[in-house]
Amino acid sequence: MADPKTPPFRPETLAISHGWDPEDALRSAKPPIFMTATFTYPSAQTAKDVHRAYFDGDGPEAGGALHIYSRLGHPGLDILEARLAAIDGAEAALAYCSGMAAHTAVALAYLKPGEGVVHGRPFYSGVDGLFNEIMPQFGAHGTAWTDGCDEANMWAACEAAMAKGPVALLAAESPGNPTAALVDLDLLVKIAGRIEAAQGRRPIVMVDNTLLGPFHQRPIEHGVDLVVTSLTKYCAGHSDLLAGAISGRKDLIAPLKLQRLTWGNHLDPYNAWLVLRSLETVHIRTERAMENALAVAEWLRAHPKVAGVTYLGFTPEGTAARAVFERQCRGAGSTFSFHLHGGEAEAFRMLDQLRLLKMAVNLGGSNTLICHSASTTHYAVSSENRLASGITDGTIRLSVGLEHVDDIIADLAQAFEVV
Ligand SMILES: Cc1ncc(COP(=O)(O)O)c(C=O)c1O
């Protein structure tokens, strides 16, 4: 075991203090919030040098702490991005005003007209829409595979995409929400190599790591190029802000940073500070939430009114998905679905009876959130596609939080009585 006083530190340690030096602000133990739109210069030459450092990456101010204007970057972003990269084990990171802003940044930077993205399905609906409805308006095309643990299924989607044009991006969300479908990240990277052999150019491999977060799944260690995380969920963890991040290879992050100053979708100083604060505890919050989730999932599985529970920890032994789960995931997460016997009427009766659990569509927060998938998160999805993803009219998504687990179960138990 490494000496905890000697770098490189473990991610849990990096989450507490990496990127902040008290020398930078009156020996303040914690970073202040730099609530400013712009930054001043002691001389005209310094102003020029700071711009040179930002745009050309060289000169006397290169690597320095001076800033220009908060849309281009600010001290809170510097600290947060250094910490995010360190936790993910990535070369660099960027923080955005939402998870969707981060996904959009990747798509706009790395999908050109005529090029394609091959991706897993299910993918968060906003991202699926980005790939298949928005990007086609810019001449790019999206193609989906349906089984991220099956090479033949994934490769068939890649071949169909290459028939339309070069594949520039290979994208996956794992585990998928709310089906817990896994994508084998080693296989994903292998597929990128096969695409390179077939078309003479390796696509960028991007993984959405929102559902398990940086402490329970480590995509960079599998050779993934870019990791996108909706920080809104587990990393910020209190259902009180929106933020997103991209971490990965420096040469891919640098162009994104330059484009961000044009899109203006950076994370602002106050929310950057809040996320930084939340990162200190994300590992213990997610561990506790996962412990609670396991107990709730087991209780639900044994309940006579429940037809089934789609929980990563219950992935059947002997399946390809189980092997991927054991190799790739350090926990089973705390967001999952259960399926009531019956349909919308039974689900609504149960939901309306809840006293402690809150009905809302976010996940990964400190409070347990619950929603009826078909009429909320998947409202805009056709019933045929919903059923294909395993979502019935009796499907309910649960994001288990940090309340005492007995109170969560007691609330569900009394609500089940009216079903
Ligand atoms: C897996 C996943 N990725 C990305 C997003 C988008 O993140 P945000 O809501 O922060 O824009 C979500 C939102 O629900 C999500 O669940």
The ligand as an SDF file (V2000), in Angstrom:
LIG
                    3D

 16 16  0  0  0  0  0  0  0  0999 V2000
  -26.6490    9.4830  -17.6690 C   0  0  0  0  0  0  0  0  0  0  0  0
  -26.9210   10.9410  -17.8670 C   0  0  0  0  0  0  0  0  0  0  0  0
  -26.0760   11.6710  -18.6070 N   0  0  0  0  0  0  0  0  0  0  0  0
  -26.2740   12.9840  -18.8160 C   0  0  0  0  0  0  0  0  0  0  0  0
  -27.3590   13.6410  -18.2750 C   0  0  0  0  0  0  0  0  0  0  0  0
  -27.5410   15.0950  -18.5180 C   0  0  0  0  0  0  0  0  0  0  0  0
  -27.0680   15.8140  -17.4190 O   0  0  0  0  0  0  0  0  0  0  0  0
  -27.6550   17.2280  -16.9620 P   0  0  0  0  0  0  0  0  0  0  0  0
  -29.0630   16.9900  -16.4890 O   0  0  0  0  0  0  0  0  0  0  0  0
  -26.7050   17.6470  -15.8800 O   0  0  0  0  0  0  0  0  0  0  0  0
  -27.6060   18.1240  -18.1430 O   0  0  0  0  0  0  0  0  0  0  0  0
  -28.2680   12.9250  -17.4700 C   0  0  0  0  0  0  0  0  0  0  0  0
  -29.4350   13.6180  -16.8790 C   0  0  0  0  0  0  0  0  0  0  0  0
  -30.3560   13.0440  -16.3630 O   0  0  0  0  0  0  0  0  0  0  0  0
  -28.0470   11.5450  -17.2640 C   0  0  0  0  0  0  0  0  0  0  0  0
  -28.8850   10.7950  -16.5190 O   0  0  0  0  0  0  0  0  0  0  0  0
  1  2  1  0
  2  3  1  0
  2 15  2  0
  3  4  2  0
  4  5  1  0
  5  6  1  0
  5 12  2  0
  6  7  1  0
  7  8  1  0
  8  9  2  0
  8 10  1  0
  8 11  1  0
 12 13  1  0
 12 15  1  0
 13 14  2  0
 15 16  1  0
M  END
$$$$
